[in-house]
């Protein structure tokens, strides 16, 4: 049953947002609002604002935005319903009546948590008893301190078929079976699932025991055994230690996924609190979404052997359809023969933190997997590499991110083979006049590129409208490329972003001065004015003219790509290909001249009418003025 909107509004009106936020953030009064350092990302200068009158929070640094319910969901890792239930209790409200079946199911689940909690307490007591000697010896061998053992609630399941069932005799056997602690056997007495194992309680995001993992002590298989799927435990939707790592990760902005429970515990013991582990399987989509709720770029840690590299690629490919602006993965490959626990013990916290800081991006991981050690000595093999790279980009559902991946792969691919092309291709020697025209063409394209982004700084809404085409543009200036990414990220979070809010976002990312220099035309040599760079131009005209200019840029880019393909194809060009090259050069020069003419036609001209788009297939424009 859904919760009525009126009930949610009542919660928002009764529960002060600032009082809930203040439990995690030190807030200071700032006029009618309150501000503090954002709990969703690392920052030293406060950019996180809370407005009780409007009942929302907003961070100008990372774009986090929401109401009191969303804050509790994001910060405490709760489901929407659990967050509402907690806030309702705080406000003295009762949740609206559910249907009898749902109410009975919720009551039963609450009772099952009591069962798992009782089992966890019993396992802990067995660890300290006479029967737990071998488990304690294993713990000591692994170097775990008593405080660590207590913090993670480790326990021991005796090697007995009925010890747990007998100890929890006041709990109905059917409930022990339901939570996976006891196995029902046809024609035989039900028996304990976990026997002779070191026990790891697995908690949900609220810290309640949902199930258990058990490691065999001594000989036996399987080495690790987890609870089966139950009403409380779904191994594809839980992460070991997320209840502890989540709050730490929200403060630091990082979270690391390791392979096993002992890796998590070993890292925590040396001071690295932001580690979680799946339940012996590859990360699922649901688990990735859990990770993205606490950090924008979770770091996945894999062994340095071939199996570890294959696992990294599988995780990268599983993540591709889910990528969004600001959400990705990074990857660590451990030194050969060392797991995170071993590494942290031998090298310490600082060394492991350095590994995390230097983690490879998702795109770097894919690039290395497809290019390192691959024979690319023939055009067909190079084409196969390029095809695989672009298949990765096409798997991304978010079109902005997909376009940027395509652009990045294209740039890297071209750079990889540029030296080979230059060695094999003997270029046509241009005369002085032709060389000057070529330089002028490059400068014109650069000026146009800077003009596009000057327009976006003053009209962020245009970035959303033309994101796919702009994302596909090749940008040589690394600062301008970073500015493009920052603008796209900002407008994807807030499509109605105005130029003042965008400037604040860019300043928080260290791009404020660069953006201001660009806006104020301090890049004098790169100045080329169009209607969308002029504040008085009507919005519709600015939109049409920006589309026209970006279209010309895309046409130039396609021509350059065709030229590059011709240069790469043969050591020497046959006459027909030489003529095609010359035709393309002439076409490029004509398009570049049209750009200059378009800009000059606007100077002192009426900006109430749009520029006419050029036919990008090479035919003459239907426009009224081409210079």
N, C-alpha and C positions, 0 to 999 in steps of 0.2 A: 504494500500500500504506500502510495506517495504521500509526502508530508505537505499539507496545504500551504500555499504561499503566505496566507494570513498568519499562520503559526510561526513561520520563519521571520516575518516582519515583527511579530511580537517579541521574539528572542532578540532581534537586533535592537529593538527599542528599550528592552529591559536590561540587557547586558552591555555595560560600557566597554567599547572596543579598547580604549586606552588602558583600562584595568587588566584586560586579558593580555594585551601586548606587553604591558609593564612587567609581567612575570618573566619575560625573556629578554626584554630590551630596556635599558635605562633611557627614559624619556625626559626631555626638557621642554618647557613651554616655549613656543615660538609664535607669538600673536594668538590667534584663535585656534592654532593647531599645536601639536606636539611633535618633536622630532628626536631621532636617535640614529645610531648606527644600524644599518639594515641587517636583520637576522637571516636574510636569504642569500647574502653574499658577503665576502670580506671587504670591509672598508674602514678607513680611519676617520674620514670626515663625514658627519651625518648627512644622509640624503634621503632618509626614510621618514615620511610624514604620516601622522595619524590625525584624522579629523573626526571627533566624536559627533559633531553636528550633522555631518553628512554620512557618518557611519562607514567610512572606508579608510584604507591605508594605501599609500603609494610610495614607491621608491624611484627616485629619479636616476639612480645609478644602474639598477638592473631591470627596472620596469615591473617589479612585483606589485600586484594590485589586487584588492579584494575587500571583503567584509569580515566580521568577526568569525563567521562559520568557516570561511575559506582559510583564515589564519590558523585556526585550530586544526583543520584538516592537513594543511601543509606543514605546520610546525610540529605536530604531534603524530603525524603519520596515520591518522584515523580515517575510517570510512566516513562518508558524509553523514550517514545515519548515526554512527557512534558519536561524531562531533556534535550533532544536533541534540542527541540524548544527554550528553554531558552538560551542554550549555542550558538546556531546558531545566535540568535539575538545579543548576546554579541560579536560574531565574525563578525557581519555585513553580515551574510549569510541568504538567504531565503531558507526555506525548499523546497525540490523538489516538483514539482506539483503533487497533488493527483488527483484521479479521481473526477469528478464533484460531485458525490454522497457523497463521504467522505468529500470533502471540504465544501459542504453545511451542513453536519452534524456537523462538527467542528464549523462552524460559528454560527449555531443555538445554540449549547451548550454554546458558549461564550455569546450569547445574553441572555440565560436563567440564567446565573450567575448574570447578571445585574438585572433580575427580583427578584431573591432571596435576593440579596443585598438590593434592594429597600424595600422589605418586612421587612427585618431585621431592617432597619433604622426606618420604621414606627412603628413596634412593640416597639422598645426602647422608642420612643416618647410617646406612649400611657401609658407606665409604669409610667412616671413622670407626666402624666396629671390627671385630676379629676377622670376619670373612673378607674384609676389604683390603687386606695386607698386600696382595699382589697388585691391586689397582693403585694403591698408594705408592708402591715401589715404581710402577710405570710412570706415575705423575712426577715422582722425584727424578727419575731418569730423564724425563723431558724438561726438567728444570723449572717446573711451575712452583710458584710460591704459595703458601697457604692463603694469603689474601686474594690471590688470583683465582684459586680454586673456589673460594667462597663467593667472590664477585660473580662468577659465571655459574654458580650453583651445581658444580659437578657432583656426581653421585656414583653409586655402584649397584648393579643388579646381580644378586647372587646366582650362582650356577645351580638353580633349582627350578623345577617345573611349576611349583605352586607357592613359592615364598611370598610373592607380591599379592597374589589372590587371597592368601590366608591372612596376610598382614592387614589388608584392606577389606576384611570380612564384613564390615558394616555397610559396604557399598555393594549394591546389587551387581552380580556378575555380568548381567546384560549391559550395564553401563561401562564396565571395564572392557568388554568386547567392543562396544561402540567407539571408544576412544583409542582402540588399537593396542591396549596394554595386555590383553588376554586373547588367545586364539581359540576359536570354537572348533572343536574336532568332532566329526560325525562318529558317533558310537563310542566316543571316549570322553574323559573328563577334560574340560577346558584347561589350558595351560598358559603359563607366562610367556609372552613373546620375547622379552629381553632376558637373557641368562648369561652370566659370566662376562658382563660387559661394563666398561666405563661409560657412564650415562651423561649426555649433554642435553639439558632442557632446551627446547626450541620455542621461542616466544613470539607472539604476534606483536605488531607495532605498539600496542598498549602495554606490553610487558607481561601478558598473561601466557602461561604455559599452554601451547597448542599441541605439542607432541614432543618426541624424543629422538635423539640419535644415539646409537650405542656402538662403541668400539670393542671388539673382542679382546680379552686379556688372555694371552697365551695363544695356543694353536686353535684354529677353527675358521670357518667360512660362514657367511661373508665377513670380511674384515670390518665393514661398517654396515649397520642395519638401522633404517629409519622407520618411524611410525608409518602405517599405511594411510591412504586418504581417508579422512574421517570428517564429520561435520565441523571440526576445529582445524584440521591439518590438511593443507593442500600444498605439496612440496613445490609446485610451480608458481605459487603466489606468496610464498614466504621466503625470507632470507635470514640466515642465522646471524644473530646479533644486531639486526636492524633497530631494535628497540633502544639499544645503547649507542650504536654508531650514528643513528639518524640525527639526534640533537648535536653531537659533535661535528658531524658533516655540515650541518646548516651553518655553523659558526665558521668553519674553516673553508667551506666551499669545495671540499674534496671528499670523495669516498672511493675506497679500493675494494675490489672483489677478488678474493683469493679462493683457493681450491677447497681447503678443508677447515674444520672446526679448530684444530690445533694451530693452524696458521693465524686465525683470528685471535685466539687467546694469547699466542706467543707475541704477536705484534702489540696487543693491548698491554702486555706486561712490560715491554720496553717503552711504552708511552704513546704508541700510535693507536688511537681509539677509533678511527674511522674505517674499520675493516669489517666486511661481511662475507658470507659464503653461501652458495647455493647448496642444495641437498644432494650432492653427488651427481648432478646432471648439468648440462649446458644451460646457460641463462635463457629463460623464457621471455616472451614479450611482456608479460605481466611483471616480471621481476625487473626488467629494464625500466618500465614505467615507474615502479617503486623507487628505483635509484634516481631517476630524473626528478623526482619530487624533493630530493634532498640535496642534489648537486647537479650542475649543468653538464659536466663531462666526467662521468664515472670512469675510473681507471681499472681495467681488467688485467690481472696478473697471471701469466702463464709460464710454464716450464720452458727452458731454452732448447729442448730437444725437438725433433720433427713433429712428434705428437702435439706438443705445446703450440707449435706454429700453426698446425692444422686447426687446432681448437680456436686459436685467435681469429683465423680467417672465417671459420664458421660463425663465430660470434659477430664479427664485423658484418658479414652478409645478412645475418638475421636482423641486425639493427638498421640496415639501410632503409627499408620502407618506413621506419618510424622516425627518421631524422627530421628535425625542425630547426628553424633559426635559433641558435643558442643552445641546442641540445645535440650532443654527440657522445662518442666514447673515445678513450685513449687506452694505450696498451703498453704493458711492461713485459719484457722477456727476461726471466731470471737467469743469472749465470748458470752455466751447465752444472747439474748435479745439486743445486741448492733450491730449497723452497723458501718462501718468505720467512717462516719461523727460523730456519737455520741461518739465513742471511742476517736477520735482525739480531740474533744472539751473537753471531760472530762479528758483525760490523757496527751494530748499534742503530739507534733511532735516526741520527743525522744521515747516515748512509742510505737507509731505506727511504727517508724523506726525499733525498736527492734523486733516487730512482723514480719516485712518484712525480716529482717536478719535471723530470726529463722524459716522461712517458711519451710515446709516439702517438701522433694523431691518427684518427681512423683512416684518413686519406693517405697518409704516409704508409700505413700498414698495408693497405690494399696495393699501393704502388709498388712497394718492395716485393710483395708476394707475386705480382704479375710480371716484374721486370728483372729481378735479381737472378742471375744464373740462367737466363733465358736466351737462347740463340735467336738473334734478330738480324742475321746476315743477309736475308733475302726480303724483298718487298712483301711476299706472302706471309712470312713469319711476323714481320712488323705489323702487317694488317691484322693478324690474329691477336696480337697483344693489344692493339688499339681497340679492336672489337670487344675484347673482354673488359677493358677499362670502361668503355662506354656502356656496356651492359650493367656494370655496377652502378653507374650514374643513373641509368634509366630505372633501376629498382627503387630509387628514392621517390616517394609519392609527393613530397613537398616540392613544387616546381621551382621555387627560388633556390633552394638548396641543390636540387638536381642540376639546374643550369650552371651554378657555380662549380659544382663537381666536374661537369663537362668541360667548362672553360679551363679549370685547373689541370685536368688530365691532358687536354689539348696542348696547353702551354708546356707542360713537362715533357710530353711526347715530342713536340717540336724541338725543344731545347736539347733533348737527348741525342737527336740525330742531326742537329744543325751543323756540328763540326764535320760530320761525315759528308753532309751535302756540300759544304763549302769546299772540302778537299776534292770532291769528285766533279763539281760543276765549275766550268770555266765561264764566268759571267761575261755578258756583252759589255764592252767598255763604253760608258756614256761620255758624250762630249760635255764641255763645260756648261752649255746651256741646259742640257738634259739633266745633269747632276744637280744644278741649281733648282730646277723644277722639282726633282725628287725630294730634295731637302725641304723645299717649301711645302710639298704635299704632306710630309711627315709633321712639320710644324702646324699646318692647318688642322690635321687630325687631332694633334695634342690639344690645340686651342679649343676645338669643338668638344673634346672629352671634358676638359675643365669647365667649359660653359654648361654642359649638361649637369654637372654636379653643383655648380653655383645655383642653377635653377632648382635643384632638389633641396638644397639647404633652405631656400626661402619658401618652397612649395613641397613639403614632405609628402603630401597626398599623391603627387605625381609618381613618387617612387613605388607606391603600391599599385598604381594603375599600369605602370610599364615595367614591373619588376622582372618579368621573364626576359624581355629583350635586353634590358640594362645588365642583367646578370650574365648574359652571354657575351658581353663586350670584353675584349682582351685589354687589360690595363697594365702598362709597364711600370708605372709609378707605384711603389709599394704602399706609400701613404694614401694615395688615392684609392687603391684597392682595399685598404683597411677601412677607409671612410665609407666605401660602398657597402661593405659587410655590416658596419655599424649602423648605417642608415636603414638597411633592410631589416636588421634585427629589431631596431626601435619601432619601425612602422608595423612590423608583424605583431608586436605586442600591443600596439595602440594605433589602429588605422587612422584615427582622427588626430594624430599628433600634430601640433602646430610648430612653427619654426623656433619659438622660444623653448619649448619642451625638448625639441630635438637638440638644440644647442646645449642644453643642460646635460642631456644624455651623452653627447659627444665629449663634453668637457670631463665627465666622469670617467671616460675611457681614454683620456690623454690625447684626444684629437681636437680639442677646443680651439687651440691656437691655429692649427693647420686649417681648420674649417673657417675660422674668422679671416685668415689671410686670403683664402680662396674667395670668400664672400665679398671682401673689400677690394678685390682685384689687385692684391699686392703682387700676384704673379703677373706682372705687367706684360711679359713676353707671351703669356698664354691667354691674353684677353681676346675674346671674340664674342660680340654681343648678339643675342637673339631675343625674341619677344619674351620668352619665359624667364629671362634674367632681369626683366624690367618690372618693377613692382606694380605699375599701373595697367599692365596688360590684363584684360579679362581672363578669367580662369579657363574658359572653354578654348580661347585662342592659344593660351600658353600650353594647354594639353595637346592640341593638334600640332603645334609647331615643334614641341618636344618629340612627339612621335615621328614627325618628319625628319628631324635631325638624327635621332637614334636610328631611323631606317637607313639614312645615308651612311652612318657609321657601320651598320651591319653589312651594307653593300660593299663598302671598302674592305671590311674584314674578310668577306667571302672572296673578293678578288685577290687579296693578299694570300689567302689559303690556296686558291687555285694556282697562283704563281709559285708558291712554295712546293705544291705537288709536282708542277712541271719541272722545277729545279731538281727535285729529288728523284725523278723518274729515270733519267738517263744521264750518262756521262757527257754526251754531246747531243744537241738537239737536231733533229732532222728539220728540213726546211719548213714543213707545215707547222711543226710545233714552235719554231722560231717566230713564224708569223702570228700564231696564237698568242705567244708571249707579248709581242709588240702590240697586238690588238688590246690585250688586257691592260698593258701599261697606258695606252692611250685612253681607254675607258676610265681607268683610275684617275688620270689627270683631269678628264672632263668632269667627273663627279666632284673632285676636290675644288675645281674652279666654280662649280655650281654652288658649293657651300659658301665660298667667299662672296659670290654674287648675292646669295640669299641674305647673308648678314648685312652686306652693304645696302641692299634694297630696303632694309628695315630702318636704317639710320635716318631719323627725321621723318620717317614715313608713318602713315596711320596704322596703328597696331590693332584696329578693330576688325580687320579681315585676316583670315588665316593664310599661311603660305600653302601653295598647292604642292601636293606630294609628287615626287618624281617617280616615274615608272622604273622600278628597280631592276627590271629585266633588261634594261639597256635602251628602251625606246625614248624618244624625246618626251619631255614633260608636257602635260596639258596645262601647266601653270601660265599665268598671265605675264609674268616677268621672270626671265632667266638671265638678266644682266645684259 
